[in-house]
């Protein structure tokens, strides 16, 4: 289906997407960006039972080692702006995707790779993972919302330190910073990530979707997150899933959510 993305159904509800450019350490080029855009905008709809997406990189050396620098040499200011906007559009679509998207980070997540990981809702990391935004060493700055999302996840001081020095942090540091949600061995990374996903999708589908929207609304200057939360709380209270969840709790049984 895709040249650089491999899609594997773990079960009918979980899709594992692997960025497959191992010789380039899975670096993001325009083709990868276009394929990500196609999946999250359209192609996911063919998986009717889908409840979550896991993104990882092929091999053990890199999740995504950055953007493909070889594509930079012919850019002018206008085409560079478009490159940044295209990447931002795709990463925003991942951040706002209605299903949970989890980055399973194996090896290097640098530059555009870290920006991709940060656009996901959660991040798991292998014990050999390394994180950084080294763009300043090229005389550039992060261009796929890295300056914006890193601050949200690790705070202003840590974000500036990582960017201004180009410092890479390891998996344990990433967890202590709040950048990774879980750290495990490289051998068990996908297994542990799938287990995490399955814990999430046991919950009500509508509740998962609205929680993602409410959290994102906090960072959207055009949204009133407090008001939106109250409105969706009320809507879900009278939904079939909301009624079922409360009834199941009272009857001491597992809820049978239908996504309505």
ChimeraX commands (.cxc) that place a marker at each C-alpha (Angstrom):
marker #1 position 0.00,0.00,0.00 radius 0.5
marker #1 position 2.80,2.41,0.94 radius 0.5
marker #1 position 6.44,2.62,-0.06 radius 0.5
marker #1 position 7.85,3.60,3.33 radius 0.5
marker #1 position 5.13,2.65,5.82 radius 0.5
marker #1 position 4.42,-0.94,6.80 radius 0.5
marker #1 position 1.00,-1.54,8.35 radius 0.5
marker #1 position 0.38,-4.60,10.51 radius 0.5
marker #1 position -2.83,-5.46,12.34 radius 0.5
marker #1 position -1.94,-6.70,15.84 radius 0.5
marker #1 position -5.58,-7.60,16.34 radius 0.5
marker #1 position -8.68,-6.05,14.76 radius 0.5
marker #1 position -8.38,-3.07,17.11 radius 0.5
marker #1 position -4.65,-2.21,17.09 radius 0.5
marker #1 position -2.57,-1.23,14.06 radius 0.5
marker #1 position 1.23,-1.13,14.17 radius 0.5
marker #1 position 2.70,1.35,11.67 radius 0.5
marker #1 position 6.43,0.94,10.99 radius 0.5
marker #1 position 8.43,3.66,9.23 radius 0.5
marker #1 position 10.59,1.55,6.96 radius 0.5
marker #1 position 13.71,3.34,5.67 radius 0.5
marker #1 position 16.37,1.47,7.66 radius 0.5
marker #1 position 19.32,2.50,5.46 radius 0.5
marker #1 position 18.45,6.14,6.15 radius 0.5
marker #1 position 17.72,5.40,9.83 radius 0.5
marker #1 position 14.05,5.97,8.96 radius 0.5
marker #1 position 14.64,9.66,8.24 radius 0.5
marker #1 position 11.59,11.64,7.21 radius 0.5
marker #1 position 11.49,12.66,3.57 radius 0.5
marker #1 position 8.57,14.17,1.67 radius 0.5
marker #1 position 7.31,10.71,0.69 radius 0.5
marker #1 position 7.07,9.58,4.31 radius 0.5
marker #1 position 5.27,12.80,5.24 radius 0.5
marker #1 position 2.83,12.32,2.36 radius 0.5
marker #1 position 2.16,8.71,3.36 radius 0.5
marker #1 position 1.55,9.68,6.99 radius 0.5
marker #1 position -0.80,12.38,5.77 radius 0.5
marker #1 position -2.71,9.91,3.61 radius 0.5
marker #1 position -3.15,7.40,6.41 radius 0.5
marker #1 position -4.32,9.80,9.13 radius 0.5
marker #1 position -6.53,11.79,6.76 radius 0.5
marker #1 position -8.14,8.96,4.81 radius 0.5
marker #1 position -6.78,5.44,4.73 radius 0.5
marker #1 position -7.41,4.62,8.41 radius 0.5
marker #1 position -11.12,4.46,7.55 radius 0.5
marker #1 position -10.69,1.08,5.88 radius 0.5
marker #1 position -9.94,-0.47,9.29 radius 0.5
marker #1 position -13.47,-0.50,10.66 radius 0.5
marker #1 position -12.61,-2.03,14.05 radius 0.5
marker #1 position -9.55,0.15,14.68 radius 0.5
marker #1 position -9.21,1.57,18.18 radius 0.5
marker #1 position -5.52,2.62,18.37 radius 0.5
marker #1 position -2.36,3.13,16.31 radius 0.5
marker #1 position 1.23,2.40,17.33 radius 0.5
marker #1 position 4.02,4.11,15.34 radius 0.5
marker #1 position 7.54,2.69,15.43 radius 0.5
marker #1 position 10.67,2.54,13.28 radius 0.5
marker #1 position 12.26,-0.39,11.50 radius 0.5
marker #1 position 15.35,-1.94,13.07 radius 0.5
marker #1 position 16.83,-1.24,16.49 radius 0.5
marker #1 position 19.03,1.76,15.67 radius 0.5
marker #1 position 16.38,4.40,15.12 radius 0.5
marker #1 position 12.76,5.29,15.57 radius 0.5
marker #1 position 13.32,8.21,13.21 radius 0.5
marker #1 position 16.78,9.81,13.20 radius 0.5
marker #1 position 15.47,13.12,11.88 radius 0.5
marker #1 position 14.45,14.76,8.65 radius 0.5
marker #1 position 16.21,13.72,5.44 radius 0.5
marker #1 position 18.88,16.44,5.20 radius 0.5
marker #1 position 19.68,15.52,1.60 radius 0.5
marker #1 position 16.39,17.11,0.62 radius 0.5
marker #1 position 17.35,20.50,2.09 radius 0.5
marker #1 position 19.98,21.57,-0.45 radius 0.5
marker #1 position 17.58,22.76,-3.15 radius 0.5
marker #1 position 15.13,24.57,-0.89 radius 0.5
marker #1 position 14.52,28.28,-1.09 radius 0.5
marker #1 position 12.65,30.31,1.52 radius 0.5
marker #1 position 9.23,29.63,-0.01 radius 0.5
marker #1 position 9.74,25.89,-0.43 radius 0.5
marker #1 position 11.28,25.64,3.04 radius 0.5
marker #1 position 8.19,27.31,4.49 radius 0.5
marker #1 position 5.97,24.85,2.64 radius 0.5
marker #1 position 8.05,21.92,3.91 radius 0.5
marker #1 position 7.55,23.10,7.48 radius 0.5
marker #1 position 3.81,23.69,7.00 radius 0.5
marker #1 position 3.33,20.26,5.39 radius 0.5
marker #1 position 5.03,18.54,8.33 radius 0.5
marker #1 position 3.07,20.61,10.85 radius 0.5
marker #1 position -0.19,19.70,9.13 radius 0.5
marker #1 position 0.54,15.97,9.38 radius 0.5
marker #1 position 1.75,16.14,12.98 radius 0.5
marker #1 position -1.27,18.22,13.97 radius 0.5
marker #1 position -3.53,15.58,12.41 radius 0.5
marker #1 position -1.82,12.93,14.55 radius 0.5
marker #1 position -2.14,15.03,17.71 radius 0.5
marker #1 position -5.84,15.58,16.98 radius 0.5
marker #1 position -6.56,12.04,15.76 radius 0.5
marker #1 position -9.70,10.67,17.40 radius 0.5
marker #1 position -8.01,7.38,18.35 radius 0.5
marker #1 position -4.98,7.04,20.65 radius 0.5
marker #1 position -1.65,7.16,18.80 radius 0.5
marker #1 position 1.38,5.84,20.68 radius 0.5
marker #1 position 4.99,6.20,19.56 radius 0.5
marker #1 position 7.10,3.11,20.36 radius 0.5
marker #1 position 10.57,4.65,20.28 radius 0.5
marker #1 position 13.45,2.31,19.49 radius 0.5
marker #1 position 16.88,3.93,19.26 radius 0.5
marker #1 position 17.29,7.49,18.01 radius 0.5
marker #1 position 14.38,9.95,17.99 radius 0.5
marker #1 position 16.10,13.09,16.79 radius 0.5
marker #1 position 14.92,16.26,15.09 radius 0.5
marker #1 position 11.85,15.47,13.03 radius 0.5
marker #1 position 11.73,12.04,14.63 radius 0.5
marker #1 position 11.29,13.52,18.09 radius 0.5
marker #1 position 8.77,15.99,16.66 radius 0.5
marker #1 position 6.79,13.06,15.24 radius 0.5
marker #1 position 6.95,11.24,18.58 radius 0.5
marker #1 position 5.79,14.35,20.45 radius 0.5
marker #1 position 2.74,14.66,18.20 radius 0.5
marker #1 position 1.60,11.23,19.40 radius 0.5
marker #1 position -0.58,11.05,22.49 radius 0.5
marker #1 position 1.81,8.81,24.45 radius 0.5
marker #1 position 5.38,7.60,24.05 radius 0.5
marker #1 position 7.05,4.35,25.10 radius 0.5
marker #1 position 10.81,3.95,24.84 radius 0.5
marker #1 position 13.32,1.13,24.61 radius 0.5
marker #1 position 16.26,1.31,27.00 radius 0.5
marker #1 position 18.55,2.23,24.09 radius 0.5
marker #1 position 16.39,5.18,22.98 radius 0.5
marker #1 position 17.98,8.60,22.59 radius 0.5
marker #1 position 16.09,11.88,22.23 radius 0.5
marker #1 position 17.17,15.28,20.95 radius 0.5
marker #1 position 16.54,18.31,18.76 radius 0.5
marker #1 position 19.98,19.00,17.23 radius 0.5
marker #1 position 18.82,21.39,14.50 radius 0.5
marker #1 position 20.81,24.33,15.88 radius 0.5
marker #1 position 24.04,22.50,15.02 radius 0.5
marker #1 position 22.96,22.88,11.37 radius 0.5
marker #1 position 22.26,26.57,11.83 radius 0.5
marker #1 position 18.51,25.80,11.81 radius 0.5
marker #1 position 15.69,25.48,14.29 radius 0.5
marker #1 position 13.11,22.69,14.68 radius 0.5
marker #1 position 10.53,23.19,11.94 radius 0.5
marker #1 position 7.81,20.63,12.67 radius 0.5
marker #1 position 6.47,22.25,15.90 radius 0.5
marker #1 position 9.36,21.00,18.03 radius 0.5
marker #1 position 9.82,24.35,19.77 radius 0.5
marker #1 position 6.15,24.31,20.75 radius 0.5
marker #1 position 5.52,20.71,21.80 radius 0.5
marker #1 position 8.74,20.11,23.74 radius 0.5
marker #1 position 7.91,22.99,26.07 radius 0.5
marker #1 position 4.48,21.48,26.74 radius 0.5
marker #1 position 5.97,18.12,27.66 radius 0.5
marker #1 position 9.15,18.95,29.59 radius 0.5
marker #1 position 8.84,22.62,30.53 radius 0.5
marker #1 position 10.54,25.78,29.24 radius 0.5
marker #1 position 13.90,25.39,30.98 radius 0.5
marker #1 position 14.52,21.79,29.98 radius 0.5
marker #1 position 13.23,22.41,26.45 radius 0.5
marker #1 position 15.54,25.37,25.92 radius 0.5
marker #1 position 18.48,23.47,27.36 radius 0.5
marker #1 position 17.92,20.52,25.02 radius 0.5
marker #1 position 17.51,22.74,21.97 radius 0.5
marker #1 position 20.22,25.33,22.64 radius 0.5
marker #1 position 22.87,22.73,23.48 radius 0.5
marker #1 position 21.69,19.96,21.15 radius 0.5
marker #1 position 21.95,17.65,24.16 radius 0.5
marker #1 position 20.63,14.12,23.68 radius 0.5
marker #1 position 18.90,12.52,26.64 radius 0.5
marker #1 position 18.58,8.79,27.30 radius 0.5
marker #1 position 15.46,6.76,27.95 radius 0.5
marker #1 position 15.54,7.12,31.74 radius 0.5
marker #1 position 16.01,10.87,31.49 radius 0.5
marker #1 position 13.17,11.09,29.00 radius 0.5
marker #1 position 10.86,9.39,31.50 radius 0.5
marker #1 position 11.96,11.60,34.38 radius 0.5
marker #1 position 11.38,14.66,32.16 radius 0.5
marker #1 position 7.86,13.49,31.28 radius 0.5
marker #1 position 8.75,12.93,27.64 radius 0.5
marker #1 position 8.29,9.14,27.78 radius 0.5
marker #1 position 5.48,7.40,29.60 radius 0.5
marker #1 position 7.12,3.99,29.85 radius 0.5
marker #1 position 10.65,2.57,29.43 radius 0.5
marker #1 position 11.37,-1.10,28.78 radius 0.5
marker #1 position 13.93,-3.32,27.06 radius 0.5
marker #1 position 14.25,-3.11,23.28 radius 0.5
marker #1 position 13.22,-6.77,23.11 radius 0.5
marker #1 position 9.87,-6.11,24.80 radius 0.5
marker #1 position 9.11,-2.62,23.45 radius 0.5
marker #1 position 6.28,-3.55,21.11 radius 0.5
marker #1 position 4.87,-6.13,23.49 radius 0.5
marker #1 position 4.75,-3.61,26.35 radius 0.5
marker #1 position 3.31,-0.93,24.08 radius 0.5
marker #1 position 0.53,-3.24,22.89 radius 0.5
marker #1 position -0.29,-4.09,26.51 radius 0.5
marker #1 position -0.50,-0.38,27.32 radius 0.5
marker #1 position -2.78,0.21,24.33 radius 0.5
marker #1 position -5.07,-2.65,25.33 radius 0.5
marker #1 position -5.48,-1.15,28.80 radius 0.5
marker #1 position -6.51,2.13,27.19 radius 0.5
marker #1 position -9.02,0.72,24.72 radius 0.5
marker #1 position -10.90,-1.21,27.41 radius 0.5
marker #1 position -12.42,2.17,28.25 radius 0.5
marker #1 position -15.34,3.80,26.47 radius 0.5
marker #1 position -14.48,4.82,22.87 radius 0.5
marker #1 position -16.35,8.13,23.08 radius 0.5
marker #1 position -14.73,8.93,26.42 radius 0.5
marker #1 position -11.25,8.28,24.98 radius 0.5
marker #1 position -11.92,10.51,21.99 radius 0.5
marker #1 position -13.33,13.36,24.07 radius 0.5
marker #1 position -10.50,13.17,26.61 radius 0.5
marker #1 position -7.99,13.67,23.76 radius 0.5
marker #1 position -10.01,16.64,22.50 radius 0.5
marker #1 position -10.34,18.20,25.97 radius 0.5
marker #1 position -6.61,17.96,26.67 radius 0.5
marker #1 position -5.74,19.42,23.27 radius 0.5
marker #1 position -8.21,22.26,23.84 radius 0.5
marker #1 position -6.13,23.44,26.80 radius 0.5
marker #1 position -3.29,24.29,24.40 radius 0.5
marker #1 position -5.54,25.83,21.74 radius 0.5
marker #1 position -5.80,29.60,22.13 radius 0.5
marker #1 position -9.08,29.58,20.19 radius 0.5
marker #1 position -10.77,27.00,22.45 radius 0.5
marker #1 position -12.35,27.23,25.89 radius 0.5
marker #1 position -11.22,23.91,27.32 radius 0.5
marker #1 position -13.20,24.29,30.56 radius 0.5
marker #1 position -16.46,24.91,28.73 radius 0.5
marker #1 position -15.82,22.14,26.21 radius 0.5
marker #1 position -15.10,19.68,29.02 radius 0.5
marker #1 position -18.39,20.47,30.77 radius 0.5
marker #1 position -20.37,20.16,27.54 radius 0.5
marker #1 position -18.84,16.79,26.68 radius 0.5
marker #1 position -19.24,15.51,30.23 radius 0.5
marker #1 position -22.96,16.25,29.97 radius 0.5
marker #1 position -23.22,14.71,26.49 radius 0.5
marker #1 position -21.48,11.50,27.55 radius 0.5
marker #1 position -23.59,11.27,30.70 radius 0.5
marker #1 position -26.69,10.65,28.59 radius 0.5
marker #1 position -24.94,8.59,25.90 radius 0.5
marker #1 position -25.49,4.84,25.60 radius 0.5
marker #1 position -21.89,4.23,26.74 radius 0.5
marker #1 position -22.27,6.57,29.70 radius 0.5
marker #1 position -25.43,4.83,30.82 radius 0.5
marker #1 position -23.86,1.40,30.28 radius 0.5
marker #1 position -20.71,2.30,32.22 radius 0.5
marker #1 position -22.62,3.48,35.28 radius 0.5
marker #1 position -24.98,0.50,35.17 radius 0.5
marker #1 position -22.09,-1.98,34.81 radius 0.5
marker #1 position -20.37,-0.42,37.81 radius 0.5
marker #1 position -23.51,-0.73,39.94 radius 0.5
marker #1 position -24.07,-4.31,38.77 radius 0.5
marker #1 position -20.40,-5.19,39.35 radius 0.5
marker #1 position -19.78,-6.42,35.80 radius 0.5
marker #1 position -17.66,-5.47,32.80 radius 0.5
marker #1 position -19.12,-2.68,30.68 radius 0.5
marker #1 position -20.10,-3.45,27.10 radius 0.5
marker #1 position -19.31,-0.20,25.29 radius 0.5
marker #1 position -20.63,0.30,21.76 radius 0.5
marker #1 position -19.17,3.73,20.94 radius 0.5
marker #1 position -22.52,5.54,21.02 radius 0.5
marker link #1:1,2 radius 0.2
marker link #1:2,3 radius 0.2
marker link #1:3,4 radius 0.2
marker link #1:4,5 radius 0.2
marker link #1:5,6 radius 0.2
marker link #1:6,7 radius 0.2
marker link #1:7,8 radius 0.2
marker link #1:8,9 radius 0.2
marker link #1:9,10 radius 0.2
marker link #1:10,11 radius 0.2
marker link #1:11,12 radius 0.2
marker link #1:12,13 radius 0.2
marker link #1:13,14 radius 0.2
marker link #1:14,15 radius 0.2
marker link #1:15,16 radius 0.2
marker link #1:16,17 radius 0.2
marker link #1:17,18 radius 0.2
marker link #1:18,19 radius 0.2
marker link #1:19,20 radius 0.2
marker link #1:20,21 radius 0.2
marker link #1:21,22 radius 0.2
marker link #1:22,23 radius 0.2
marker link #1:23,24 radius 0.2
marker link #1:24,25 radius 0.2
marker link #1:25,26 radius 0.2
marker link #1:26,27 radius 0.2
marker link #1:27,28 radius 0.2
marker link #1:28,29 radius 0.2
marker link #1:29,30 radius 0.2
marker link #1:30,31 radius 0.2
marker link #1:31,32 radius 0.2
marker link #1:32,33 radius 0.2
marker link #1:33,34 radius 0.2
marker link #1:34,35 radius 0.2
marker link #1:35,36 radius 0.2
marker link #1:36,37 radius 0.2
marker link #1:37,38 radius 0.2
marker link #1:38,39 radius 0.2
marker link #1:39,40 radius 0.2
marker link #1:40,41 radius 0.2
marker link #1:41,42 radius 0.2
marker link #1:42,43 radius 0.2
marker link #1:43,44 radius 0.2
marker link #1:44,45 radius 0.2
marker link #1:45,46 radius 0.2
marker link #1:46,47 radius 0.2
marker link #1:47,48 radius 0.2
marker link #1:48,49 radius 0.2
marker link #1:49,50 radius 0.2
marker link #1:50,51 radius 0.2
marker link #1:51,52 radius 0.2
marker link #1:52,53 radius 0.2
marker link #1:53,54 radius 0.2
marker link #1:54,55 radius 0.2
marker link #1:55,56 radius 0.2
marker link #1:56,57 radius 0.2
marker link #1:57,58 radius 0.2
marker link #1:58,59 radius 0.2
marker link #1:59,60 radius 0.2
marker link #1:60,61 radius 0.2
marker link #1:61,62 radius 0.2
marker link #1:62,63 radius 0.2
marker link #1:63,64 radius 0.2
marker link #1:64,65 radius 0.2
marker link #1:65,66 radius 0.2
marker link #1:66,67 radius 0.2
marker link #1:67,68 radius 0.2
marker link #1:68,69 radius 0.2
marker link #1:69,70 radius 0.2
marker link #1:70,71 radius 0.2
marker link #1:71,72 radius 0.2
marker link #1:72,73 radius 0.2
marker link #1:73,74 radius 0.2
marker link #1:74,75 radius 0.2
marker link #1:75,76 radius 0.2
marker link #1:76,77 radius 0.2
marker link #1:77,78 radius 0.2
marker link #1:78,79 radius 0.2
marker link #1:79,80 radius 0.2
marker link #1:80,81 radius 0.2
marker link #1:81,82 radius 0.2
marker link #1:82,83 radius 0.2
marker link #1:83,84 radius 0.2
marker link #1:84,85 radius 0.2
marker link #1:85,86 radius 0.2
marker link #1:86,87 radius 0.2
marker link #1:87,88 radius 0.2
marker link #1:88,89 radius 0.2
marker link #1:89,90 radius 0.2
marker link #1:90,91 radius 0.2
marker link #1:91,92 radius 0.2
marker link #1:92,93 radius 0.2
marker link #1:93,94 radius 0.2
marker link #1:94,95 radius 0.2
marker link #1:95,96 radius 0.2
marker link #1:96,97 radius 0.2
marker link #1:97,98 radius 0.2
marker link #1:98,99 radius 0.2
marker link #1:99,100 radius 0.2
marker link #1:100,101 radius 0.2
marker link #1:101,102 radius 0.2
marker link #1:102,103 radius 0.2
marker link #1:103,104 radius 0.2
marker link #1:104,105 radius 0.2
marker link #1:105,106 radius 0.2
marker link #1:106,107 radius 0.2
marker link #1:107,108 radius 0.2
marker link #1:108,109 radius 0.2
marker link #1:109,110 radius 0.2
marker link #1:110,111 radius 0.2
marker link #1:111,112 radius 0.2
marker link #1:112,113 radius 0.2
marker link #1:113,114 radius 0.2
marker link #1:114,115 radius 0.2
marker link #1:115,116 radius 0.2
marker link #1:116,117 radius 0.2
marker link #1:117,118 radius 0.2
marker link #1:118,119 radius 0.2
marker link #1:119,120 radius 0.2
marker link #1:120,121 radius 0.2
marker link #1:121,122 radius 0.2
marker link #1:122,123 radius 0.2
marker link #1:123,124 radius 0.2
marker link #1:124,125 radius 0.2
marker link #1:125,126 radius 0.2
marker link #1:126,127 radius 0.2
marker link #1:127,128 radius 0.2
marker link #1:128,129 radius 0.2
marker link #1:129,130 radius 0.2
marker link #1:130,131 radius 0.2
marker link #1:131,132 radius 0.2
marker link #1:132,133 radius 0.2
marker link #1:133,134 radius 0.2
marker link #1:134,135 radius 0.2
marker link #1:135,136 radius 0.2
marker link #1:136,137 radius 0.2
marker link #1:137,138 radius 0.2
marker link #1:138,139 radius 0.2
marker link #1:139,140 radius 0.2
marker link #1:140,141 radius 0.2
marker link #1:141,142 radius 0.2
marker link #1:142,143 radius 0.2
marker link #1:143,144 radius 0.2
marker link #1:144,145 radius 0.2
marker link #1:145,146 radius 0.2
marker link #1:146,147 radius 0.2
marker link #1:147,148 radius 0.2
marker link #1:148,149 radius 0.2
marker link #1:149,150 radius 0.2
marker link #1:150,151 radius 0.2
marker link #1:151,152 radius 0.2
marker link #1:152,153 radius 0.2
marker link #1:153,154 radius 0.2
marker link #1:154,155 radius 0.2
marker link #1:155,156 radius 0.2
marker link #1:156,157 radius 0.2
marker link #1:157,158 radius 0.2
marker link #1:158,159 radius 0.2
marker link #1:159,160 radius 0.2
marker link #1:160,161 radius 0.2
marker link #1:161,162 radius 0.2
marker link #1:162,163 radius 0.2
marker link #1:163,164 radius 0.2
marker link #1:164,165 radius 0.2
marker link #1:165,166 radius 0.2
marker link #1:166,167 radius 0.2
marker link #1:167,168 radius 0.2
marker link #1:168,169 radius 0.2
marker link #1:169,170 radius 0.2
marker link #1:170,171 radius 0.2
marker link #1:171,172 radius 0.2
marker link #1:172,173 radius 0.2
marker link #1:173,174 radius 0.2
marker link #1:174,175 radius 0.2
marker link #1:175,176 radius 0.2
marker link #1:176,177 radius 0.2
marker link #1:177,178 radius 0.2
marker link #1:178,179 radius 0.2
marker link #1:179,180 radius 0.2
marker link #1:180,181 radius 0.2
marker link #1:181,182 radius 0.2
marker link #1:182,183 radius 0.2
marker link #1:183,184 radius 0.2
marker link #1:184,185 radius 0.2
marker link #1:185,186 radius 0.2
marker link #1:186,187 radius 0.2
marker link #1:187,188 radius 0.2
marker link #1:188,189 radius 0.2
marker link #1:189,190 radius 0.2
marker link #1:190,191 radius 0.2
marker link #1:191,192 radius 0.2
marker link #1:192,193 radius 0.2
marker link #1:193,194 radius 0.2
marker link #1:194,195 radius 0.2
marker link #1:195,196 radius 0.2
marker link #1:196,197 radius 0.2
marker link #1:197,198 radius 0.2
marker link #1:198,199 radius 0.2
marker link #1:199,200 radius 0.2
marker link #1:200,201 radius 0.2
marker link #1:201,202 radius 0.2
marker link #1:202,203 radius 0.2
marker link #1:203,204 radius 0.2
marker link #1:204,205 radius 0.2
marker link #1:205,206 radius 0.2
marker link #1:206,207 radius 0.2
marker link #1:207,208 radius 0.2
marker link #1:208,209 radius 0.2
marker link #1:209,210 radius 0.2
marker link #1:210,211 radius 0.2
marker link #1:211,212 radius 0.2
marker link #1:212,213 radius 0.2
marker link #1:213,214 radius 0.2
marker link #1:214,215 radius 0.2
marker link #1:215,216 radius 0.2
marker link #1:216,217 radius 0.2
marker link #1:217,218 radius 0.2
marker link #1:218,219 radius 0.2
marker link #1:219,220 radius 0.2
marker link #1:220,221 radius 0.2
marker link #1:221,222 radius 0.2
marker link #1:222,223 radius 0.2
marker link #1:223,224 radius 0.2
marker link #1:224,225 radius 0.2
marker link #1:225,226 radius 0.2
marker link #1:226,227 radius 0.2
marker link #1:227,228 radius 0.2
marker link #1:228,229 radius 0.2
marker link #1:229,230 radius 0.2
marker link #1:230,231 radius 0.2
marker link #1:231,232 radius 0.2
marker link #1:232,233 radius 0.2
marker link #1:233,234 radius 0.2
marker link #1:234,235 radius 0.2
marker link #1:235,236 radius 0.2
marker link #1:236,237 radius 0.2
marker link #1:237,238 radius 0.2
marker link #1:238,239 radius 0.2
marker link #1:239,240 radius 0.2
marker link #1:240,241 radius 0.2
marker link #1:241,242 radius 0.2
marker link #1:242,243 radius 0.2
marker link #1:243,244 radius 0.2
marker link #1:244,245 radius 0.2
marker link #1:245,246 radius 0.2
marker link #1:246,247 radius 0.2
marker link #1:247,248 radius 0.2
marker link #1:248,249 radius 0.2
marker link #1:249,250 radius 0.2
marker link #1:250,251 radius 0.2
marker link #1:251,252 radius 0.2
marker link #1:252,253 radius 0.2
marker link #1:253,254 radius 0.2
marker link #1:254,255 radius 0.2
marker link #1:255,256 radius 0.2
marker link #1:256,257 radius 0.2
marker link #1:257,258 radius 0.2
marker link #1:258,259 radius 0.2
marker link #1:259,260 radius 0.2
view
